[in-house]
Amino acid sequence: MELNAFALATQIAVLIVALGALHQPLGKYLAATFSSHKHLAVERGLYRLSGVDPQADQHWKVYLRSLLAFSVVSIVVLFLFQLLQGVLPFNQGLGSVDPWVAMNTAVSFVTNTNWQTYAPETTLGFGVQMLGLAVQNFLSAAVGLAVVVALIRGLVRAQTSNLGNFWVDLTRGALRVLLPISIIGALVLIITGVVQNWGGTDIHTLVTGAQQTVPGGPVASQEVIKLLGTNGGGYFNANSAHPFENPNALSNLFEVFLILLIPFSLPAMYGRMVGDKRQGYTLLSVMAAFWIISTALMGWALAAFAGTGTSLGEGLEQRFGANGTALFATATTLTSTGAVNAAHDSLPPLAGGLAMVNMMLGEIAPGGVGSGLYGLLVLSVVAVFIGGLMVGRTPEMLGKKVGAAQMKLVAIYILVTPTLVLLGTAITVSIPALAAAAPAQGPHGFSEVLYAFTSAANNNGSAFGGITSSGPALATMLALAMFFGRFLPIALVLALAGSFAKQRKIPNTAGTLATHGPLFAVLLGAVVLILTALTYFPALALGPAAEGLLK
């Protein structure tokens, strides 16, 4: 299987045109959605039923408590759904899920990670798939949208610590943004061949001529939000390599489009909400540059491996080839999607290492729904701080001072994920019983463990498939990495938003560092690369780099 550079470039160009056409319209719609003071009739009904006052403007601490309470309750409900599956309707004859698997799954779907340590089509019935997993796909993505909107409000508002209403932001994100786009996207997926039925599909095998029933179900309706919400949890164990989830090259390209659509439109929303479109264009340029370069490098890594005379056939889906694999793998690891259309465990060492680096960047190019933009804005604070020190001025971002209090929050934010990744990896490889979960030997075995904790702590969800994480110890460790990897950064982001919101606006002067334009984009890109290299290079040297040298 060879990579065709022209075909890959053509697919990238198609995506750029499509995303470019929708970037501003969707960004404008998102800004209007979260800035509007009007509530839809269905929203008012939900607020009355739940006892929510939609006019209440929450202090950042109340906003955070609401978010955490909602997420913890969601974990408990999804956990119970799985344990009680045998008595719930639409279970397809399937019983209770193993408690350790159920716990890990509940945490993974609520944190937008969607790590799957089970075979969905043989473990979960239609009821849990639709009312449990698919619902959380909407809600976890809506939580990410709410957080980034709250951070933007913190930058815009002055002399207050209120950031809006979490319940209103959550409801609008789910009902006004994710649901309507998902309805249209599901119809397109069905047209391309993704199944949406209420049972199995009878097929004849080509080799023996025997008939067998392949599990089916409401796949398209779950597939669309899995991708649009940068979730990643597949209806089938093979995820987007399964022909019922991703039947052909057209569906593959459309699925990549769904993954990138909202994250690449959020900078336009940001530019409109802060009153300066140039701010959004600058962040978009950084996101796009990383995505294009990473996709090209992934294609090069696959082509270089094929050039050694070694087959690329094993582990890659032949319907998509190396082009579709490079495009999909890059999109899902640069966002928090984690869906796969190939076995990442079978990627060549450099390609597998690049997939890890994509996640280690913080998944900010363009990142997950909400989480990508707020991650890049946090790194923008670092760039502003460095730039301000270089010109000898107090650092400012959109008229707000970046002082010791803000930098402490940012520093902790930057350290949270690497600490979870490296500490989890170190503990696992140092305990033989845990290390045995990664059956591969040498550098590749280390890479399997490193990839798992990188994926969990960054809320990605993809994996080097050789690792087994259904046992109590590893399931718990990964669940903790997913939980703290999601909610500690969110808490720090909301605290940062609150610290900005209570400040006065400072007028720009001739000495103010501009946070738009090519100079700031280069500075921000350099900050991202330097922080990632300093943090993760030793671990990468022990894993994919060492494996690549041994090949």
Order of alpha helices (4+ residues) and beta strands (2+ residues): alpha-alpha-alpha-alpha-alpha-alpha-alpha-alpha-beta-beta-alpha-alpha-alpha-alpha-alpha-alpha-beta-beta-alpha-alpha-alpha-alpha-alpha-alpha
